[in-house]
Amino acid sequence: MTTATKHHSRKAYDGPTSEELLVADLVALMESSDLPPWRREWAGQQGEHRNLETGQPYRGANPILLELGAMLRGHTLPLWIGGAQAKARGWWPRKGCKAVRIVRPQLNKREQQDDNGQPITGPDGSQLIAAWVSYKPCAVFNAADLVGTDEAAEAALQARIREAIGQPLQLAPHARLAAAEAVLEAWTVSTSWGGARACYSPALDQIRMPEADAFTSREVFCATWAHEQAHSTGHSSRLSRDLSGSHGTRAYAREELVAELAAVLIAYRLQIGCQLHNHAAYLKEWAQLLREEPRALFKVLSQARQAADLIAPETLAELGCEA
């Protein structure tokens, strides 16, 4: 007698991917009607975005995502932790709270083969390996959204937060701004001063800025200057991005998004506040771009990080500035 074997298959998941969820978060931020135009100064004076458990700062493009995510969620603590990390300590996200998605680099390797499927070897006869980095979104929770499963776990959580906040290196406001302006002044592209418009001319490879006193604060001045400097990194002699788009085109929206996210990261590294454009037209264009092409976010984040690396490659602490 033949016995039929039943094959039980799990229903395929047809919900949004992690990349789509990450993009949805940013789109929601861009479309928020009550989005504050000014970000709090230097993460509330509590230091870099870092892991609550390990104390390690988040690097790459992740500070951009955490800055924007904190703005969207209303967080002031720059302390974050993965769900599995938190649960292992008896800390659980509060009911109804939402995670912020960041990206985790993954090193991928594959043996190289020719068109016939045969291994390709090097001069020494060893198998050639192709290696590349991809990025996987993952969720982290803010420390303020955690609760302990019991009194002991809650006490341990609060103790860890107090310890993690500690006394981060801080510069006095005037010293921090002076150091930030020194970094921006060192950028290779010249700036001409005067007038009422801030812009970058690819043809002249020159930035134009109003005088610093025309801005409402030195932080706003630095943030605007950083935005224009970020545009200048796209020149053909540097990172060679497409700077040819006219207002209203996808190329224009993409470059504005790159420059604005780079400015967020530069301002974060220089320990000053960052300012997002509060013009509805810009935000709408950015949101539409990400909706139509979710995978473009990873390219945009990479380009923003590369731009920031040219202008402000290190934090002020790493540059040797002292309080």
C-alpha positions in Angstrom: 0.0 0.0 0.0 1.3 3.4 -0.9 1.3 6.0 1.8 0.8 9.5 0.8 3.1 12.0 2.4 1.6 15.3 3.4 3.7 18.3 2.9 2.9 21.2 5.3 4.0 24.5 3.9 4.1 27.7 5.9 2.2 30.6 4.5 4.4 32.9 2.7 4.9 36.3 4.4 3.4 39.0 2.2 3.9 42.0 4.5 6.3 44.8 4.1 10.0 44.0 4.0 12.4 45.5 6.6 13.7 47.9 3.9 10.1 49.0 3.2 9.5 49.5 6.9 12.7 51.6 7.3 11.6 53.8 4.3 8.1 54.1 5.7 9.5 55.5 9.0 11.4 58.2 7.1 8.4 59.0 4.9 6.3 59.4 8.0 8.9 61.8 9.4 8.9 63.8 6.2 5.1 64.1 6.1 4.6 64.8 9.8 2.6 68.0 10.2 4.1 68.9 13.5 7.8 68.1 12.7 10.0 70.6 14.5 12.4 72.4 12.1 15.2 72.4 14.7 16.8 69.4 16.3 17.8 69.6 19.9 21.4 70.6 20.4 23.9 67.7 20.5 21.5 65.0 21.6 20.4 66.9 24.7 24.1 67.1 25.9 24.2 63.4 26.5 26.7 62.4 23.9 26.7 60.1 20.8 24.1 57.6 19.9 25.4 54.4 21.4 24.4 50.9 22.5 23.0 50.7 26.0 24.6 47.3 26.7 28.1 47.7 25.2 28.5 51.5 25.2 29.7 51.3 21.6 28.8 54.3 19.4 26.8 53.6 16.3 28.8 54.4 13.1 28.4 54.7 9.4 25.0 56.1 8.3 23.3 54.9 11.5 23.6 58.2 13.4 21.5 59.7 10.6 18.8 57.1 11.1 18.9 57.4 14.9 18.8 61.2 14.8 15.8 61.1 12.5 14.2 58.3 14.4 14.6 60.1 17.7 13.0 63.1 16.2 10.1 61.1 15.0 9.6 59.3 18.3 10.4 62.2 20.6 13.4 60.6 22.3 16.0 62.5 24.2 18.2 59.6 25.4 20.9 58.7 22.9 20.9 55.1 24.2 19.6 52.2 22.1 19.5 48.4 22.3 18.4 45.5 20.1 15.3 43.5 21.2 17.2 40.3 21.9 19.9 42.1 23.9 17.2 43.8 26.0 15.2 40.7 26.6 18.3 38.8 27.7 18.6 41.3 30.6 14.9 41.1 31.5 14.1 44.5 29.8 11.1 44.6 27.5 9.8 47.4 25.2 6.8 49.2 26.6 3.5 48.3 25.0 2.8 50.5 22.0 6.3 51.8 21.6 8.0 51.6 18.2 11.6 50.6 17.3 13.9 52.6 15.1 15.5 50.8 12.2 19.2 51.0 11.5 21.3 49.1 9.1 23.9 46.4 9.9 26.7 45.7 7.5 27.2 42.1 6.4 30.2 40.7 4.7 29.3 38.3 1.9 31.7 35.9 0.1 31.3 33.7 -2.9 33.7 31.5 -4.9 34.3 32.9 -8.3 33.5 30.6 -11.3 33.9 30.9 -15.0 31.1 30.7 -17.6 31.3 26.9 -17.4 30.9 26.8 -13.7 34.5 25.9 -13.0 36.4 27.5 -10.1 38.7 30.5 -11.0 42.0 30.3 -9.3 44.7 32.8 -8.7 48.4 32.6 -9.7 49.2 30.5 -6.6 46.4 28.1 -7.5 44.1 29.1 -4.7 40.4 29.6 -5.3 39.4 33.2 -5.9 36.7 34.6 -3.6 34.5 37.5 -4.4 33.6 39.6 -1.4 31.1 42.4 -1.0 29.2 44.2 1.8 25.5 44.4 2.0 23.3 46.1 4.5 20.5 44.5 6.6 18.0 46.6 8.4 17.5 45.8 12.1 15.4 47.3 14.9 16.7 49.0 18.0 14.7 50.4 20.9 15.4 53.5 22.9 16.3 53.0 26.5 13.4 55.3 27.5 11.0 52.7 26.0 12.2 49.8 28.1 10.8 48.4 31.4 12.1 45.7 33.6 10.1 42.4 34.0 10.4 42.7 37.7 11.7 45.1 40.4 15.3 43.8 40.2 15.4 44.0 36.4 13.9 47.5 36.5 16.5 48.6 39.1 19.2 47.2 36.9 17.9 49.0 33.9 17.8 52.4 35.6 21.3 51.8 37.0 22.6 50.9 33.5 21.0 54.1 32.0 22.6 56.3 34.7 25.9 54.6 34.2 25.7 54.9 30.4 24.8 58.6 30.4 27.7 59.3 32.8 29.6 62.5 32.0 30.2 62.5 28.3 32.9 64.9 27.0 31.3 68.2 26.4 32.6 71.4 25.0 31.3 74.7 26.2 28.8 76.1 23.6 31.2 78.8 22.3 34.1 76.3 22.1 32.0 73.7 20.3 30.8 76.3 17.7 34.3 77.6 17.2 35.6 74.1 16.7 32.8 73.3 14.3 33.3 76.5 12.2 37.1 75.7 12.1 36.2 72.3 10.5 33.9 73.9 8.0 36.4 76.6 7.1 39.0 74.0 6.3 36.9 72.5 3.5 38.6 72.7 0.2 35.8 74.4 -1.7 35.8 78.2 -1.3 32.9 80.2 0.0 32.0 83.7 -1.1 30.0 85.8 1.4 27.1 88.2 1.0 23.6 88.3 -0.5 20.5 86.5 0.7 21.0 83.1 -0.9 22.9 80.0 0.2 23.8 77.8 -2.8 26.5 75.8 -4.5 27.5 76.3 -8.1 28.9 73.1 -9.8 30.1 75.2 -12.8 32.2 77.5 -10.6 32.8 74.9 -7.9 32.0 77.6 -5.4 29.7 78.0 -2.4 27.8 81.2 -1.8 26.5 82.0 1.7 24.9 85.0 3.4 27.0 86.6 6.2 26.9 84.6 9.4 25.1 87.4 11.2 22.1 87.0 8.8 21.2 83.7 10.4 19.1 83.3 13.5 21.9 81.5 15.4 25.4 80.2 14.8 24.1 76.7 14.8 21.7 77.5 11.9 24.6 79.1 10.1 26.8 76.0 10.5 24.0 73.6 9.5 23.3 75.6 6.4 26.9 75.8 5.4 27.3 72.1 6.0 24.4 71.5 3.6 26.0 73.5 0.8 29.4 71.9 1.5 27.7 68.5 1.2 26.5 69.5 -2.3 30.0 70.4 -3.3 31.3 66.9 -2.5 29.3 65.7 -5.6 31.5 67.7 -8.0 33.1 65.5 -10.7 36.5 66.0 -9.1 35.3 64.5 -5.8 32.5 62.0 -5.5 31.0 62.7 -8.9 27.2 62.6 -8.2 24.6 63.8 -10.7 24.3 67.5 -10.0 22.5 68.3 -13.2 18.9 68.0 -12.0 16.6 71.0 -12.1 14.0 71.7 -9.4 11.2 69.2 -9.5 13.1 66.4 -11.1 14.0 63.1 -9.4 17.7 63.9 -9.7 17.3 67.2 -7.9 15.3 65.6 -5.1 17.8 62.8 -4.7 20.7 65.2 -4.5 18.9 67.4 -2.0 18.2 64.4 0.2 21.9 63.3 0.0 23.0 66.8 1.0 20.5 67.2 3.8 21.3 63.8 5.3 25.0 64.5 5.0 24.4 67.8 6.8 22.6 65.9 9.6 25.6 63.6 10.0 28.1 66.5 9.8 26.3 68.5 12.5 26.0 65.4 14.6 29.8 64.8 14.4 30.5 68.4 15.1 28.3 68.4 18.2 25.9 71.1 17.0 22.2 70.9 16.3 21.0 69.9 12.9 18.3 71.6 10.9 16.0 69.8 8.5 14.4 71.7 5.7 10.9 72.6 6.7 9.8 73.4 3.2 6.8 71.2 2.3 7.9 70.9 -1.4 11.3 69.4 -0.4 9.8 66.9 2.0 7.1 65.9 -0.5 9.7 65.3 -3.2 11.9 63.2 -0.9 9.0 61.1 0.3 7.8 60.4 -3.2 11.4 59.5 -4.2 11.6 56.9 -1.4 8.2 55.6 -2.0 8.9 54.9 -5.7 12.3 53.5 -5.1 12.7 52.1 -1.5 16.1 50.5 -2.3 17.4 54.0 -3.2 17.6 54.8 0.5 20.7 52.6 0.9 22.5 54.3 -1.9 21.4 57.7 -0.6 22.6 56.9 3.0 26.0 55.6 1.5 26.4 58.8 -0.5 25.5 61.0 2.5 28.1 59.2 4.7 30.8 59.5 2.0 30.0 63.3 1.7 30.2 63.7 5.5 33.5 61.7 5.6 35.1 64.2 3.3 34.1 67.3 5.3 34.1 66.1 8.9 35.7 62.7 9.1 36.0 62.6 12.9 34.2 63.8 15.9 35.5 66.8 17.8 36.7 64.6 20.6 38.7 62.6 18.2 40.1 65.8 16.7 41.7 66.5 20.0 39.4 69.2 21.2 39.2 69.5 24.9 36.4 70.9 27.1 
